[in-house]
């Protein structure tokens, strides 16, 4: 991105006037054009009624499916709107048949919520959860993955970018392995969609879940699910309603033939339409340019943090993204977050079950997570570093 594009992004981001926002992996600042569109939709619901507004804006609601498909190189009929990434992920994961002895394969850096679901289904079905260990770079060892696969393997499921660090998992390589063995591949792209190019055909995933509130800069309460065409009719959603299926008679119903069979009839209509607009906004800048900008500014921050005494960068992997994590030898991560918040600098703390398996192995309790976006600047980095140094002095 050039300087004019960065300045445009900042002019159109009202929140930067009140804070330095380095919590984009939590929830980004919505751009003014996208926020104003959302307010307008909600105002129309207030004045005209919710059903009436949805009817009047039907094409804008359909635009969501078109824009998501363009974003990830899919087809609109392969896209479902879901209220968040976790529920989108759940809807597909709990649709995949499992029986006693079946095997789910995931990775050491997997998101804790997903691990809980793996263990839940493994317990119910008598299946087994198998963890791929890391290589010397902190990435999943794809050679070990190949050796773990057998006739009992029914699913390979990973997070593209873990919540607690800057690691970008080798999703394309894992997709190649999954496809070679004809094993379905589920990709949690919650932290990758919006900050980097994500192409479902290039990656080779069969399913993908994502959220609107993070790097896409959309509203909270929005997300989406991608289901590859060949799987749509093969899977039954764990929950259905009269939008997902048509009632024929007292003994018969027919499921939809597209990915919307994984949706509910009632949903956040304003959010759905607004997420389509947020994707348009991102694509107007260009996701490739966004990725280069985010990765560059994050690399700059890592370089500067390494020069601060008693600060340890905790990011792993050969490829690292816009999430920068670190810990201080003497200051607790929660204290750093709290003190920076007093200076109107937003960061978050990664701890607990979100990164439990990885953190346990690495003996990490918690880390400070500074997650950057293209509207953040080098001047903001300097101010952040200055405040951090003062806190540590």
N, C-alpha and C positions, 0 to 999 in steps of 0.2 A: 504494500500500500504506500502511496506517495503522501507527502505532507498535507496536500490539499484534501485528500480523502480522510486522513486522520482528523483534521480540523473539522471537516463536515460531520464526521461521526461525533465529535465532541460537542459541536453546536447543537446537534440533535439528541443529546443525552443530558437531560435536565439535572440528573442526580449528581453529576460531577461538580456542580456548584456547591454542594454541601458536604461532599466526602471524597476520599480516595477509595475506590471500590476494588479491592483485590479478593473478592469472594464470588467470582463468576462461576466457579464450580459448585457453589451452593445455589445462587440465583443471581443472574446478571441484572444490570440496570436496563430496563426496557427503553428503547429509543422513543423520542417524542412522537414521531409519526405513527408508530405502532400503538403507543399508549393512547393517543388521541382517537385512533380508530376504535380501540376497545371501549373507551368512554362513550363514543358516539353510538356504538351498538347497544350498550347497556342503557343509555339515555332513551334510545328508541324503544327498548323493551319497557321502560318505565312509562312512556307516553302511549305506546300503541298496543302493548301486550307482548308476552313472550312468544306465543304461537304465531301471532301475526307478523312479528319481526322476523322470525325464522323463515316464514313463507316468503316474505318480501326479499329476504337476503339469501334465498336458496342457492343462487349461483356463487355467492361468496363462501358459503359453507362447502360447496363442491370444490371450490378453488383449493381448499386445504389438501384434498387428495391429490390433485394435480401437482401442487407445489412440493409436497413431500416426495412424490414419485420422481420428480425432476431432481430433487436434492440428492437422493440416494441411488438414482438410476434404476428405478423400479417401474411398475405399472400402477395406475391409480386403483385398479381393482385388487391389488395386493396390499393395500394400505387400510388400516383401521385407526380411527380416533379413539384414544383411551385417556382417562383422566390423569394418569401419571405413568412414568416409565415402569415402576414396580408392578402396577396392575397390568400393564401391557405384557410385561415379562411373565407374570403369573398366568395370564390367560393362555399363553402358548405352552408354557412349561407344564401346567397341569392338564393340558390336552394330550400330551405325548404318552402313549401307553407304556406302562411298566409292570413287570411281574417279578415274582421271586427269582432271585439270581441275576437279574438284569443289572447292568453297570452304567453309571453316570460318570463321565470324566470331566473334571474341572481343573483349575490351576491354583497355585498357592496364594496368588494375589487376589483371588475372587472376592467380590463384594459380600459382606457378611449376611445381608438379607437373603441373597441367593443361596448361600450355603445352608441357611436355616431351612429354606424350601427343599433343597436337595435331601437334607437329613429327614425332613418331615415325610417326603414321599418314599424315601428309602425305608423308613420305619413302617409305613403303611403297607408297602408292596413287598417288603422283604428284599429290596434291591440293595446295591452297594455303591457307595460314593468313593471314587478313586481320585487322588490328587496328583497332578503332574508337578514334580519338584522343579526348582529353578536351576538354570545354568549359572556359570560364573558371572554373568552380567545381570543377574536378577530377573531374567526373563524365563518363561516356561521352556523347559528342555524339550524341544520338539522330537529329538531322537528317542527320549524316554516315552513320549506320547505314542509314537509308532509301536513301541514294544508293549505298551499297556493295552492296546486295542485287541479285542478278540470277538468271538461270535456273540458274546453276551453284552457288548457295548451298544447301547441304544441311543445315547446322546453325548455330544461334546458341547460344553457350554462354558463360555468365559465372558469376562468383562473386557471390553476393548481397552479402556483406560481405567485402572483401579481408582477408587475414591481417595485413597490415602497417599498418593504420590504421583510423580510425573511420568511414570512408566507408560509407554505405548506397547501393548502386547502385540506379538507378530500374528495378527488375525489372518492375514492372507496365507501365510504358511500353514497355519492350523486349518484354515479352510481347504487348502489343497489336500492335506492329509485326510480330513473328514470326507471329502468328495471321493478320494481314491478308494476309501473303504466303504463308501455309500452309507455313511452315518450322518444323521441330521445334526446340523451345527447351529446353535443358538448364540447370538452375539448381543450382549448388553452394551449398547452404544450410548448410554446415558451421558458420559463425559466426552465423547468424541464427536458426535454429530453437532455441527455448528462451529467447532474449533479446528476441524481438519476435514479433508476430503474423505467421504465414506461412500464407497460404491459397492453395493451388495453383490453385483455380478463379479467384480474384480476380487472381492474378498472371498466369495463363494459360500456365504452364509445362507441358510434356509429360512432363518427367522432373525429379526432384529427389533429391539425395543429402544425407545429414546424418549426424552422429556423435552418440553418446550421452554422451561424456565431457566435453563443453564446457558450454554453457549449460543443457543438460537435466539436468546433475548426475548422470548415470548412470555406470556402470562403464566403464573402458577396454576395448577389444576389442569394442565394440558400435557399430552404425550401422544405417541403413536406406536403402532405395531406394524411391522412388515412380515408378511407370510408369503413365501414363494408359491407361485401358482400351483405347482404339482402337489403341494401339501394342503391346500385349502379344503378340498373335498375329502381328504383322507383323515382329517382330524375333527373331533367333536369338541367344541368349547366346554369347559367345566361348568359354565353358567350360560343360560340362554333366556331370552325374553321374546316378545312379539315383534321386535325389530330384527333380531337374529334369525327368527324363524316365522313361518306362516302356519297358523292353525288351520288344518283342513277339515277335520271332524273330531269326534270324541276319542278316536284312536290314532290320529295321524297328524303329524306336523312335518314341514319341509324346511330344512335349513337353507339359508342364502347360499349362493354359489360364489360369493366373493369374500374378501377378508373382513367385511363388515359384519359377518356372523360372530365376530369376537367383540362387537360393540354392544352398548346398551341403548335402549330407545331414548331415555333421558340422559342428557349430557350437558356440558358447559358450552352452549351454542356460541356465545360471544367469544369464548376462549378458542374454540375450534377455528372460527373464521379469523380471529386475530393471529393465531399461530401461522395460518397461511400467509398473512401479511408480514409476519416476522421473517418467515423464510424468504419471501420476496425481497425484503430489505437486505438480508444477508447476501442473497444471490446478486443483488445489484452491485455490491462491492466486489463479489467474487470470492467463493470459499477458498480457492487456492491462494489468493492474496491474503485473506484473513489468516489462514494457517501459517503462512510465512511470517506475517507480522507477529502473531502470538508466540510462535516458537522463538523468534528472534529476541523479543523483549524478555521472555522467560529465561533464555540462555544468558542474557545480560544480567538479570537478577541473580542467577546462580553464581555467576563469576564474581559479582560484588559481595555476595554473602560469604563466599569462601575466604574473603580477606578479613572477615570479622572474627576476632578471637573468641574461641569457645563455641562457635556456631558450626554445626554439622549438617550438611545437605543429606537428606535421606532418600532422595529420588534414585530409582534404579533404572536399568535398561540402556540399550544402545541408542534408542530413539526416545527422546523426552519431549513432553508437550508443555502446555501453558500452566500446568499445575506445578508449583514449586513448594516443596516441603522441607522443613528443617527443624532442628531442636537446639536449644542452648544448654550448655553443661550445667548452668547454675540457676536458670530461670525457667519455671514451669510454663508450658505452652499456654495454659489458660490465663496465666498472669500476663504474658506477652499480648495475647488477644485483647484482654481487658484494658491494658494500658494503651494500646494502639487505638482502641475504640474511643478512648477519652480524647484522642487527637484527631478524631474523625477519619480514622483509617480502618477499613473493614478487612479483616482476615477471618479465618475459621480455624478450628482445632479438629484434627482427625484423631480419633481414639475409639475405644470400645469395639463393638462387633463389626463396624464397617470395614475394618481391615484386620480383623482378629487373627486370621491364620498367618498372614504375612508378618504382622507385628509380633506375635508370639515367637515365631522362629527367629526374628531379628532382635528380640528383647527390647522392643520399643513400647513405651507406655502411651505416649501421645506426641504429636508433632504439630507445628504451626503450618497451616496451608495457605499460601498466597497464590491465588489463581487469577491469571491475567487475561485481559481481552484486548482486542485491537484498538479500543478507545483509550486505553491506558497509555501513559507517556513516560519517557525517560526522566522527565522532571518529577513525576510522581514517584518513580523508583528512587530517585535521589532523596526526596523528602522522607519516604518510608525508611530507607537505610539510615538516614540521619537520626530519626526518632528511635530506631532500634538500637543504634550505637549509644545514644544517650541513656536508654533504658538499661543497657548492659554495663554502663560505666560505673 
